[in-house]
Amino acid sequence: MRILITAGGTREYIDPVRFISNASSGRMGYALARAAQKAGHKVMLISASDLQPPVGVEFVGVDSAAQMFEAVKKFFAECDCLIMAAAVSDYTPVRPAKTKIKSAKGGLTIKLKPTADILKWAGRHKRGQRDKGTKAQRQIVVGFALEDKALRKRTEQKLKDKNLDMIIANTPAAIAAEKSTVQIKTPDRKWLKLPQASKTRIAKKVISLVEGL
């Protein structure tokens, strides 16, 4: 398969030297890229992380949510599976300053606007089942969910709302951790829980499940 993977936390710049981001290390996305490559798949990694990309994997570096969205749109039609492991910022400054904001007494107010929902876009635009008279195969779209409350309920709603084929749920404890506990759900199967496993092991399992789809 041709697998497109996103990784890392995007940076939304306030001015040329300051940005809003999150604590995502990008390790899960990179582990997925390595696992997919070892399984014999052709892999493209779109990353907002500073980690060194795996050798032999096609790599596209981005910073912001908007740049990641443009890269996904550019390569989505060519892939058989998209795995959105990136922690994409939900908000970005309305008007980033063109020069460094000088320090001053008092507070600073920054107005934010929502970023595009890349995963929802992919779920809406993925190819369906094999069309009559064509060789077009359906695309698989896999998402991640980070929840601190009602994990399964919220994750299942996200699976449905975004028209996903699989979703991997975890808690904030997984951020930048070497090991984590994840729960995996597909529309027609019960929850699968992987307790306290390395991201390498989790990645191998996710790729195996994707192959099964």
C-alpha positions in Angstrom: 0.0 0.0 0.0 0.9 3.7 -0.3 0.6 5.0 3.2 0.5 8.7 4.0 1.4 9.5 7.7 1.3 12.9 9.6 3.3 13.5 12.7 4.3 16.1 15.3 2.7 19.2 16.8 2.1 22.1 14.4 3.3 25.6 15.2 1.0 28.6 14.8 3.1 31.7 14.8 2.2 34.8 16.8 5.1 36.8 15.4 8.3 35.7 13.6 9.9 34.3 16.7 6.9 33.1 18.9 4.3 30.4 18.3 1.5 28.4 19.9 2.1 24.7 19.9 1.6 21.6 22.0 3.7 18.9 23.7 3.5 16.3 21.0 6.9 14.7 20.3 6.0 13.2 16.9 7.3 9.8 18.0 4.1 7.9 17.3 3.9 9.1 13.8 7.6 8.2 13.2 7.1 4.8 14.7 4.2 4.3 12.3 6.3 5.3 9.4 9.1 2.8 10.4 6.6 0.0 11.0 4.8 0.6 7.6 8.1 0.7 5.8 9.3 -2.5 7.4 6.0 -4.2 6.5 6.9 -3.4 2.8 4.6 -0.4 2.2 5.6 2.8 0.4 5.5 5.6 3.0 5.3 9.3 2.9 5.7 11.2 6.2 4.4 14.8 6.6 5.9 16.1 9.7 5.9 19.1 12.0 8.5 17.4 14.3 12.2 18.1 14.5 12.9 14.3 14.7 15.1 12.8 12.0 13.0 11.0 9.4 13.5 7.3 8.9 15.8 6.4 6.0 14.0 5.5 2.8 10.8 7.3 3.8 9.6 10.2 1.6 9.5 13.2 3.8 7.7 16.6 3.7 8.5 19.1 6.5 5.8 21.6 7.6 5.3 24.0 10.4 1.7 25.2 10.6 -1.7 23.5 10.5 -2.3 25.3 7.2 0.9 23.9 5.7 0.0 20.4 6.8 -3.4 20.7 5.3 -2.0 21.8 2.0 0.5 18.9 2.0 -2.2 16.3 2.9 -4.5 17.7 0.1 -1.6 17.5 -2.4 -0.7 13.8 -1.7 -4.0 12.4 -0.5 -5.3 11.2 -3.8 -2.2 9.2 -4.4 -2.4 7.2 -1.1 -4.3 4.1 -0.2 -4.3 5.0 3.5 -3.9 8.2 5.5 -2.9 7.9 9.2 -3.3 11.3 10.9 -1.0 10.9 14.0 -0.1 14.6 14.0 -1.3 16.8 16.9 -2.7 19.6 14.7 -3.4 22.9 16.5 -7.1 23.6 16.8 -6.6 27.4 16.7 -4.2 29.9 15.0 -3.7 33.6 15.4 -6.1 35.7 13.2 -3.4 38.3 12.4 0.2 37.2 13.2 2.5 40.1 13.7 5.0 40.7 10.9 7.7 41.9 13.3 8.6 40.8 16.8 6.0 41.9 19.4 7.9 44.1 21.9 7.4 43.5 25.6 5.3 46.1 27.5 3.5 46.6 30.8 0.1 45.0 31.0 -1.4 42.0 29.3 -1.4 40.9 25.7 -4.5 39.7 23.9 -4.2 37.4 20.9 -7.3 36.7 18.9 -7.5 33.1 17.5 -9.5 31.4 14.8 -10.2 27.7 14.2 -7.9 25.8 11.9 -9.2 23.5 9.1 -10.2 20.0 10.3 -7.8 17.9 8.1 -9.1 14.6 9.4 -12.7 15.5 8.7 -11.8 16.7 5.2 -10.1 13.4 4.5 -13.0 11.4 5.8 -15.4 13.3 3.4 -13.1 13.1 0.4 -11.8 9.5 0.6 -12.6 7.1 -2.2 -15.5 4.7 -1.5 -15.8 1.0 -2.3 -14.6 -0.1 -5.7 -16.5 1.8 -8.4 -18.1 -0.1 -11.3 -15.9 0.0 -14.4 -12.9 1.4 -12.6 -9.9 0.1 -10.7 -10.2 2.7 -7.9 -9.9 1.1 -4.5 -11.4 2.7 -1.4 -9.1 4.7 0.8 -8.6 4.0 4.5 -8.5 7.0 6.9 -7.2 6.5 10.4 -7.3 9.1 13.2 -6.1 9.6 16.7 -8.0 11.0 19.7 -6.6 12.4 22.9 -9.2 12.5 25.6 -9.1 13.1 29.3 -12.8 12.3 30.0 -15.3 9.9 28.6 -12.6 8.5 26.3 -14.6 5.8 24.6 -17.8 7.9 24.2 -16.0 10.9 22.7 -13.8 8.8 20.5 -16.7 6.8 19.0 -18.4 10.1 18.2 -15.3 11.3 16.5 -15.0 8.1 14.5 -18.6 8.6 13.3 -18.5 12.3 12.7 -15.3 12.3 10.7 -16.2 9.1 8.7 -13.1 7.2 9.8 -12.1 3.6 9.2 -10.2 3.4 12.5 -9.4 5.5 15.5 -6.7 5.2 18.2 -7.6 6.8 21.5 -5.2 7.7 24.4 -5.0 10.1 27.3 -2.7 13.1 27.9 -0.3 10.7 29.7 0.8 9.4 26.3 2.3 12.8 25.3 6.1 12.5 24.9 6.0 9.1 26.8 8.1 6.1 25.8 5.2 3.8 26.5 1.4 4.3 26.6 -1.9 2.6 26.7 -4.1 2.9 23.7 -7.6 1.8 22.7 -8.5 1.1 19.1 -11.9 1.2 17.5 -13.3 0.5 14.0 -16.9 1.0 13.0 -17.8 -2.7 13.0 -15.6 -4.1 15.7 -15.4 -4.0 19.5 -12.8 -1.9 21.3 -9.3 -3.3 21.3 -7.1 -2.2 24.3 -3.3 -2.4 24.2 -2.1 -1.9 27.8 1.2 0.0 28.4 3.1 -0.8 25.2 6.0 0.9 23.5 5.1 3.1 20.6 7.0 0.7 18.3 4.7 -2.1 19.3 1.6 0.0 19.0 2.7 1.1 15.6 3.2 -2.5 14.4 -0.3 -3.4 15.6 -1.9 -0.4 13.9 -0.2 -1.2 10.6 -1.3 -4.8 10.9 -4.9 -3.7 11.6 -4.8 -1.4 8.6 -3.7 -4.2 6.4 -6.7 -6.2 7.7 -9.0 -3.5 6.5 
